[in-house]
Amino acid sequence: MLIDDVQVEDYDAFAIPGGFREFGFKDEAFNERTLELIRDFDSHDKPIATVCVAAFALAEISVTKLKRAFM
């Protein structure tokens, strides 16, 4: 499925895996469409899980502000 096809209403949560810069993780995680999808899940109060460096995408748009984050 392509990211543009994701409908937030169809999902209970959003999980973002970590990755490596050499394999394009940063380009994908900080892509405006990805950040928009994170904002959409957040605005619907749906859980967002991240693995390793994927948390930086949430921090980039301040989704973690006033939220409980587990390390």
DSSP file (Angstrom, degrees, kcal/mol; ACC not computed):
  #  RESIDUE AA STRUCTURE BP1 BP2  ACC     N-H-->O    O-->H-N    N-H-->O    O-->H-N    TCO  KAPPA ALPHA  PHI   PSI    X-CA   Y-CA   Z-CA
    1    1 A M              0   0    0      0, 0.0     2,-0.2     0, 0.0     5,-0.0   0.000 360.0 360.0 360.0 140.6    0.0    0.0    0.0
    2    2 A L    >   -     0   0    0      1,-0.1     3,-2.0     0, 0.0     4,-0.4  -0.617 360.0-118.6 -87.5 150.1    1.2    3.5   -0.8
    3    3 A I  G >  S+     0   0    0      1,-0.3     3,-1.3    -2,-0.2    -1,-0.1   0.825 113.8  61.0 -58.0 -32.8    1.3    6.1    1.9
    4    4 A D  G 3  S+     0   0    0      1,-0.2    -1,-0.3     3,-0.0     0, 0.0   0.679 100.0  56.8 -68.6 -15.8   -1.2    8.3   -0.1
    5    5 A D  G <  S+     0   0    0     -3,-2.0     2,-0.3     2,-0.0    -1,-0.2   0.511  79.9 112.1 -92.1  -5.8   -3.7    5.4    0.1
    6    6 A V    <   -     0   0    0     -3,-1.3     2,-0.6    -4,-0.4     3,-0.1  -0.537  49.3-163.7 -74.5 127.5   -3.7    5.3    3.9
    7    7 A Q    >   -     0   0    0     -2,-0.3     3,-2.3     1,-0.1     4,-0.3  -0.960  12.5-148.8-110.7 115.0   -7.0    6.4    5.5
    8    8 A V  G >  S+     0   0    0     -2,-0.6     3,-2.0     1,-0.3    -1,-0.1   0.844  94.9  63.3 -52.7 -38.6   -6.5    7.1    9.2
    9    9 A E  G 3  S+     0   0    0      1,-0.3    -1,-0.3    -3,-0.1    -3,-0.0   0.722  95.7  60.5 -61.2 -21.7  -10.1    6.0   10.0
   10   10 A D  G <  S+     0   0    0     -3,-2.3     2,-0.3     2,-0.0    -1,-0.3   0.503 101.0  63.5 -84.3  -4.2   -9.3    2.5    8.8
   11   11 A Y    <   -     0   0    0     -3,-2.0     3,-0.1    -4,-0.3    -5,-0.0  -0.901  59.9-153.9-128.4 150.1   -6.5    1.9   11.4
   12   12 A D  S    S-     0   0    0     -2,-0.3     2,-0.3     1,-0.2    -1,-0.1   0.711  82.3  -1.2 -89.2 -23.6   -6.3    1.8   15.2
   13   13 A A        -     0   0    0     33,-0.2     2,-0.4     2,-0.0    35,-0.2  -0.960  61.9-125.5-159.3 168.4   -2.6    2.8   15.4
   14   14 A F  E     -a   48   0A   0     33,-2.2    35,-3.0    -2,-0.3     2,-0.5  -0.992  19.6-167.2-128.1 123.3    0.4    3.8   13.4
   15   15 A A  E     -a   49   0A   0     -2,-0.4    35,-0.2    33,-0.2    -2,-0.0  -0.950   1.6-166.5-113.6 128.0    3.8    2.0   13.8
   16   16 A I  E     -a   50   0A   0     33,-3.0    35,-1.8    -2,-0.5    38,-0.2  -0.950  12.4-146.1-117.1 114.6    6.9    3.6   12.3
   17   17 A P        -     0   0    0      0, 0.0    35,-0.0     0, 0.0     2,-0.0  -0.350  18.1-115.7 -74.9 159.2   10.0    1.4   12.1
   18   18 A G        +     0   0    0     35,-0.1     2,-0.3    32,-0.1    34,-0.1  -0.101  39.8 168.9 -77.2-173.8   13.5    2.7   12.4
   19   19 A G        -     0   0    0     32,-0.1     2,-0.4    -2,-0.0    34,-0.2  -0.979  31.6 -83.7-178.4-173.0   16.0    2.6    9.7
   20   20 A F    > > -     0   0    0     -2,-0.3     5,-2.0     1,-0.1     3,-1.4  -0.928  22.8-134.3-119.8 139.6   19.3    3.7    8.3
   21   21 A R  G > 5S+     0   0    0     -2,-0.4     3,-2.1     1,-0.3     6,-0.2   0.879 106.1  62.7 -56.1 -39.9   20.2    6.9    6.5
   22   22 A E  G 3 5S+     0   0    0      1,-0.3    -1,-0.3     2,-0.1    -3,-0.0   0.756 105.0  47.5 -59.7 -24.0   22.1    4.9    3.9
   23   23 A F  G < 5S-     0   0    0     -3,-1.4    -1,-0.3     0, 0.0    -2,-0.2   0.219 126.1 -96.4-105.1  14.0   18.9    3.2    2.9
   24   24 A G  T <>5S+     0   0    0     -3,-2.1     4,-2.0    -4,-0.1     5,-0.2   0.576  78.5 136.9  90.5  10.6   16.7    6.3    2.6
   25   25 A F  H  ><S+     0   0    0     -5,-2.0     4,-3.3     1,-0.2     5,-0.3   0.931  73.0  49.3 -57.2 -47.4   15.1    6.3    6.1
   26   26 A K  H  > S+     0   0    0      1,-0.2     4,-2.2     2,-0.2    -1,-0.2   0.907 109.7  51.6 -61.4 -42.4   15.6   10.0    6.7
   27   27 A D  H  4 S+     0   0    0     -6,-0.2    -1,-0.2     1,-0.2    -2,-0.2   0.891 117.2  39.6 -60.6 -39.8   14.1   11.0    3.3
   28   28 A E  H >< S+     0   0    0     -4,-2.0     3,-0.9     2,-0.2     6,-0.2   0.912 115.8  48.8 -77.7 -43.5   11.1    8.8    4.0
   29   29 A A  H 3< S+     0   0    0     -4,-3.3    -2,-0.2     1,-0.2    -3,-0.2   0.829 118.1  40.1 -67.9 -32.1   10.6    9.7    7.7
   30   30 A F  T 3< S+     0   0    0     -4,-2.2    -1,-0.2    -5,-0.3    -2,-0.2   0.275  84.4 125.1-102.2  10.4   10.9   13.4    7.1
   31   31 A N  S <> S-     0   0    0     -3,-0.9     4,-2.4     1,-0.1     3,-0.4  -0.477  70.6-123.1 -65.6 139.4    8.9   13.5    3.9
   32   32 A E  H  > S+     0   0    0      1,-0.2     4,-2.3     2,-0.2     5,-0.2   0.842 110.9  54.3 -58.4 -35.4    6.0   16.0    4.2
   33   33 A R  H  > S+     0   0    0      2,-0.2     4,-2.1     1,-0.2    -1,-0.2   0.901 109.1  48.2 -66.2 -39.5    3.4   13.3    3.4
   34   34 A T  H  > S+     0   0    0     -3,-0.4     4,-2.2    -6,-0.2    -2,-0.2   0.931 112.5  48.2 -64.1 -45.2    4.7   11.1    6.2
   35   35 A L  H  X S+     0   0    0     -4,-2.4     4,-2.3     1,-0.2    -2,-0.2   0.868 110.2  52.5 -63.7 -36.3    4.7   14.0    8.6
   36   36 A E  H  X S+     0   0    0     -4,-2.3     4,-2.3    -5,-0.2    -1,-0.2   0.893 108.0  51.1 -64.9 -40.0    1.2   14.8    7.6
   37   37 A L  H  X S+     0   0    0     -4,-2.1     4,-2.4     2,-0.2    -2,-0.2   0.900 109.0  50.9 -64.8 -40.7    0.1   11.2    8.2
   38   38 A I  H  X S+     0   0    0     -4,-2.2     4,-2.5     1,-0.2    -2,-0.2   0.933 110.3  49.6 -60.4 -46.0    1.6   11.4   11.7
   39   39 A R  H  X S+     0   0    0     -4,-2.3     4,-2.8     1,-0.2    -2,-0.2   0.897 109.5  52.5 -59.7 -40.2   -0.3   14.6   12.4
   40   40 A D  H  X S+     0   0    0     -4,-2.3     4,-1.3     2,-0.2    -2,-0.2   0.926 110.5  45.8 -63.4 -45.8   -3.5   13.0   11.2
   41   41 A F  H  <>S+     0   0    0     -4,-2.4     5,-2.6     1,-0.2     3,-0.2   0.911 114.4  49.8 -63.0 -41.1   -3.1   10.0   13.5
   42   42 A D  H ><5S+     0   0    0     -4,-2.5     3,-1.9     1,-0.2    -2,-0.2   0.912 107.8  52.3 -64.0 -43.3   -2.2   12.4   16.3
   43   43 A S  H 3<5S+     0   0    0     -4,-2.8    -1,-0.2     1,-0.3    -2,-0.2   0.746 108.8  51.4 -67.7 -21.9   -5.3   14.6   15.7
   44   44 A H  T 3<5S-     0   0    0     -4,-1.3    -1,-0.3    -3,-0.2    -2,-0.2   0.280 114.6-120.6 -93.2   9.6   -7.5   11.5   15.8
   45   45 A D  T < 5 +     0   0    0     -3,-1.9    -3,-0.2     1,-0.2    -2,-0.1   0.838  60.9 151.7  53.8  37.7   -5.9   10.6   19.2
   46   46 A K      < -     0   0    0     -5,-2.6    -1,-0.2    -6,-0.1   -33,-0.2  -0.772  52.4 -98.1 -97.4 144.5   -4.6    7.3   17.8
   47   47 A P        -     0   0    0      0, 0.0   -33,-2.2     0, 0.0     2,-0.5  -0.276  32.9-160.5 -61.2 143.1   -1.5    5.6   19.2
   48   48 A I  E     -a   14   0A   0    -35,-0.2     2,-0.4    -6,-0.0   -33,-0.2  -0.984   6.8-167.7-126.8 118.2    1.7    6.2   17.3
   49   49 A A  E     -a   15   0A   0    -35,-3.0   -33,-3.0    -2,-0.5     2,-0.3  -0.860   4.0-171.4-107.3 140.3    4.6    3.8   18.0
   50   50 A T  E     -a   16   0A   0     -2,-0.4     2,-0.5   -35,-0.2   -32,-0.1  -0.947  14.3-144.2-129.4 152.9    8.1    4.3   16.8
   51   51 A V    >   -     0   0    0    -35,-1.8     3,-2.0    -2,-0.3   -32,-0.1  -0.973  60.3 -50.0-116.3 127.2   11.2    2.2   16.8
   52   52 A C  G >  S+     0   0    0     -2,-0.5     3,-1.5     1,-0.3     4,-0.1  -0.211 128.9   8.4  54.1-124.2   14.7    3.7   17.4
   53   53 A V  G >  S+     0   0    0      1,-0.3     3,-1.7   -34,-0.2     4,-0.4   0.566 108.7  86.6 -69.6  -8.8   15.3    6.8   15.3
   54   54 A A  G X> S+     0   0    0     -3,-2.0     3,-1.3     1,-0.3     4,-0.8   0.764  74.4  73.3 -62.4 -23.0   11.8    6.9   14.0
   55   55 A A  H <> S+     0   0    0     -3,-1.5     4,-2.2     1,-0.3     3,-0.3   0.766  82.0  70.5 -61.7 -24.5   10.9    9.0   17.1
   56   56 A F  H <> S+     0   0    0     -3,-1.7     4,-2.2     1,-0.2    -1,-0.3   0.827  91.0  58.8 -62.7 -30.6   12.8   11.9   15.5
   57   57 A A  H <> S+     0   0    0     -3,-1.3     4,-0.9    -4,-0.4    -1,-0.2   0.899 107.4  46.2 -65.5 -39.2   10.0   12.2   12.9
   58   58 A L  H ><>S+     0   0    0     -4,-0.8     5,-2.4    -3,-0.3     3,-0.6   0.911 112.8  49.4 -67.7 -42.2    7.5   12.8   15.8
   59   59 A A  H ><5S+     0   0    0     -4,-2.2     3,-1.5     1,-0.2    -2,-0.2   0.857 100.4  66.2 -64.5 -34.3    9.8   15.3   17.5
   60   60 A E  H 3<5S+     0   0    0     -4,-2.2    -1,-0.2     1,-0.3    -2,-0.2   0.844 113.4  31.1 -55.7 -35.9   10.3   17.1   14.2
   61   61 A I  T <<5S-     0   0    0     -4,-0.9    -1,-0.3    -3,-0.6    -2,-0.2   0.151 113.8-113.2-112.7  18.4    6.6   18.2   14.2
   62   62 A S  T X 5 +     0   0    0     -3,-1.5     3,-0.9     1,-0.1    -3,-0.2   0.751  68.8 141.5  60.1  29.6    6.3   18.4   18.1
   63   63 A V  T 3 < +     0   0    0     -5,-2.4    -4,-0.2     1,-0.2    -1,-0.1   0.809  69.0  58.7 -68.0 -28.2    3.9   15.4   18.3
   64   64 A T  T >  S+     0   0    0     -6,-0.5     3,-2.1    -9,-0.1    -1,-0.2   0.600  77.1 117.8 -78.4  -9.9    5.7   14.3   21.5
   65   65 A K  T <  S-     0   0    0     -3,-0.9     3,-0.1     1,-0.3    -6,-0.0  -0.389  91.6  -1.8 -61.7 127.9    4.9   17.6   23.2
   66   66 A L  T 3  S+     0   0    0      1,-0.2     2,-0.3    -2,-0.1    -1,-0.3   0.711 112.2 114.4  62.8  23.1    2.8   17.0   26.3
   67   67 A K  S <  S-     0   0    0     -3,-2.1     2,-0.6     2,-0.0    -1,-0.2  -0.840  73.5-109.2-117.6 157.7    2.6   13.3   25.5
   68   68 A R        -     0   0    0     -2,-0.3     2,-0.4    -3,-0.1    -3,-0.0  -0.766  37.3-171.1 -85.8 126.5    4.0   10.3   27.4
   69   69 A A        -     0   0    0     -2,-0.6     2,-0.5    -5,-0.0    -5,-0.0  -0.966   9.8-151.8-121.1 136.3    7.0    8.8   25.6
   70   70 A F              0   0    0     -2,-0.4    -2,-0.0     1,-0.1     0, 0.0  -0.898 360.0 360.0-107.9 134.0    8.6    5.6   26.6
   71   71 A M              0   0    0     -2,-0.5    -1,-0.1     0, 0.0   -19,-0.0   0.367 360.0 360.0-109.6 360.0   12.3    5.0   25.8
